[in-house]
């Protein structure tokens, strides 16, 4: 297939995909209505770039549509991840949990604030690390499978890294909150 034919196929596919994408965004992500157009444009640009850079492998219309939806879903996930990180980074310093038990008697409030910081750190992890860290809290069948020694070691290092980031960024020693 020539480049011109590929461009024509891509244009036809995008013309077919745009309404489907828009309906999907409106039904699943109405809260992002203000940036739907931007998400559509970004996904279309990424899809076009990918398809046109694959001259040796011709994709079918169905493959292009599936790839397009995957790209759109990734763009939505990126937006939510960025908003989560932004939410955490704008936490006022006076709301950070206190390490002094005498000045902060509300244990639940401290844990809630600590959890908010952890959510921001977890959002920055790559998918493999998030899956490993959250493995035992998921409803999937993976938590019933014993971890390999390598996975246990990775999990230990990941937890140490998160503790270190909390200490470095916010001056919070997690162990002080877990001893009560």
C-alpha distance (Angstrom), angle and dihedral (degrees) to the residues before:
residue distance angle dihedral
X1 . . .
X2 3.77 . .
X3 3.78 124.1 .
X4 3.79 89.2 -109.5
X5 3.80 91.8 53.8
X6 3.80 90.3 47.2
X7 3.80 90.3 51.8
X8 3.80 90.7 49.5
X9 3.82 91.3 48.9
X10 3.79 90.0 47.4
X11 3.82 92.2 49.5
X12 3.80 91.2 49.6
X13 3.79 91.7 46.9
X14 3.81 92.5 48.4
X15 3.81 90.6 48.8
X16 3.79 87.4 53.9
X17 3.82 94.1 42.7
X18 3.82 100.1 48.2
X19 3.83 95.6 71.7
X20 3.80 91.3 43.9
X21 3.81 91.6 49.1
X22 3.81 91.5 47.0
X23 3.83 92.2 50.8
X24 3.80 90.4 47.5
X25 3.80 92.0 50.4
X26 3.80 92.4 46.6
X27 3.79 93.4 49.7
X28 3.81 99.3 39.2
X29 3.80 104.2 27.7
X30 3.79 108.2 27.7
X31 3.81 89.7 146.9
X32 3.81 88.2 68.3
X33 3.83 93.4 54.1
X34 3.79 91.1 123.5
X35 3.79 92.0 63.1
X36 3.81 102.1 33.3
X37 3.81 91.9 108.8
X38 3.79 91.4 49.6
X39 3.80 91.4 49.2
X40 3.81 91.0 49.3
X41 3.79 92.3 49.6
X42 3.80 93.4 46.8
X43 3.80 92.3 48.6
X44 3.82 91.9 46.8
X45 3.81 91.5 49.1
X46 3.80 92.2 48.7
X47 3.79 91.9 46.7
X48 3.82 92.2 48.5
X49 3.77 91.8 48.8
X50 3.79 92.3 49.7
X51 3.80 96.2 46.1
X52 3.79 95.0 45.4
X53 3.82 92.3 49.0
X54 3.82 91.3 56.5
X55 3.83 100.8 76.1
X56 3.79 95.0 150.3
X57 3.80 95.9 54.4
X58 3.77 120.9 51.9
X59 3.80 113.9 -149.8
X60 3.77 122.1 -149.2
X61 3.78 122.2 -126.7
X62 3.82 90.2 -104.7
X63 3.81 91.8 50.8
X64 3.80 91.3 49.7
X65 3.81 91.0 49.8
X66 3.81 92.3 49.0
X67 3.80 91.0 47.4
X68 3.80 90.2 47.6
X69 3.80 92.9 54.1
X70 3.79 90.1 48.3
X71 3.80 90.7 52.5
X72 3.82 91.6 47.5
X73 3.80 91.4 50.4
X74 3.81 89.9 50.6
X75 3.81 90.5 51.7
X76 3.82 90.2 52.2
X77 3.81 90.8 48.2
X78 3.81 89.8 50.0
X79 3.81 90.2 53.5
X80 3.80 92.9 50.7
X81 3.80 91.8 45.6
X82 3.81 91.3 50.0
X83 3.81 91.5 48.5
X84 3.80 90.5 50.3
X85 3.78 91.7 51.2
X86 3.82 90.6 46.0
X87 3.82 90.4 49.6
X88 3.80 90.8 54.5
X89 3.79 96.9 42.6
X90 3.80 91.7 55.0
X91 3.79 93.7 54.3
X92 3.83 106.1 129.0
X93 3.79 111.4 -115.4
X94 3.81 91.9 -126.8
X95 3.81 88.3 63.2
X96 3.79 93.2 58.4
X97 3.78 113.0 111.7
X98 3.75 116.0 -96.8
X99 3.79 119.6 -123.3
X100 3.82 90.3 -150.1
X101 3.81 108.4 89.0
X102 3.82 91.7 -158.2
X103 3.82 93.4 60.6
X104 3.80 96.7 44.9
X105 3.81 113.8 42.5
X106 3.82 94.7 164.0
X107 3.78 102.8 92.5
X108 3.79 93.2 177.8
X109 3.79 91.6 54.1
X110 3.78 91.7 50.0
X111 3.77 92.0 50.3
X112 3.80 91.0 48.3
X113 3.80 91.1 53.2
X114 3.78 92.1 44.9
X115 3.80 89.7 49.1
X116 3.81 90.2 52.7
X117 3.80 90.4 55.6
X118 3.80 91.2 46.7
X119 3.81 91.6 51.2
X120 3.79 88.3 57.9
X121 3.79 92.2 49.8
X122 3.81 92.9 46.5
X123 3.81 90.5 49.7
X124 3.80 88.7 59.4
X125 3.82 93.7 54.1
X126 3.77 121.1 98.7
X127 3.79 118.0 -107.1
X128 3.81 95.8 -99.8
X129 3.82 92.3 53.4
X130 3.83 92.6 45.7
X131 3.81 90.9 50.0
X132 3.78 91.7 48.4
X133 3.80 93.4 47.3
X134 3.79 95.0 45.7
X135 3.80 95.9 38.3
X136 3.81 96.4 110.2
X137 3.80 93.8 45.5
X138 3.80 95.4 53.4
X139 3.79 125.7 94.0
X140 3.80 92.2 -132.3
X141 3.79 125.1 112.9
X142 3.82 90.7 -112.7
X143 3.79 92.9 84.6
X144 3.79 90.7 63.5
X145 3.80 91.8 58.0
X146 3.79 115.1 87.4
X147 3.77 114.8 -112.0
X148 3.76 118.5 -115.1
X149 3.80 118.4 -120.3
X150 3.81 88.4 -107.3
X151 3.81 91.5 53.6
X152 3.81 91.5 48.2
X153 3.79 89.3 51.3
X154 3.83 91.8 48.3
X155 3.81 90.4 49.1
X156 3.79 91.8 49.6
X157 3.80 91.4 50.4
X158 3.81 91.3 46.3
X159 3.82 91.9 52.0
X160 3.81 90.2 47.9
X161 3.80 89.8 50.4
X162 3.82 91.9 51.1
X163 3.82 91.6 47.8
X164 3.80 88.8 49.7
X165 3.81 92.4 50.0
X166 3.81 91.6 50.1
X167 3.79 90.0 50.9
X168 3.80 94.6 44.0
X169 3.82 98.5 43.3
X170 3.80 101.6 34.5
X171 3.80 106.1 13.8
X172 3.79 91.0 -118.6
X173 3.79 121.0 146.2
X174 3.80 104.4 -157.0
X175 3.80 94.5 -158.7
X176 3.83 89.4 65.8
X177 3.80 89.2 63.0
X178 3.77 95.5 45.9
X179 3.80 98.3 54.8
X180 3.78 96.4 71.4
